[in-house]
Amino acid sequence: MRHTQFVVLVAISTGFLNSGNLCGKHIQIKVASGREVVANVVGQCIGEVRDEEEEEEE
């Protein structure tokens, strides 16, 4: 039997933490293709929030 369920763990950039600590909370992530996944925030890392348009230009 193949398992199709999995757990997504993420570390969030400190730029997303202006509303407080997200550790231990679940967030919904949507990518450009439209697919969505729910992830469990388990840590934070130093960084800044980047705009999607900036990333496309690189």
C-alpha positions, 0 to 999 in steps of 0.5 A: 500500500502506498501512502499518499499523505505527507507532512510539509514543514517550513521555516518562515522568513522573519519578514513574514512575522510582523504579526507575531510568531507563526511557529506551530501554526499551519499556513496555506501556500499557493504557487503560480500553477494554482496548486495549494498545500498546507504547511506546518511552520516549525521555524524561522530564518533571517530574510526578507519578503520578496515580491513575486514580480521581482523574482520573475525579473531575475 
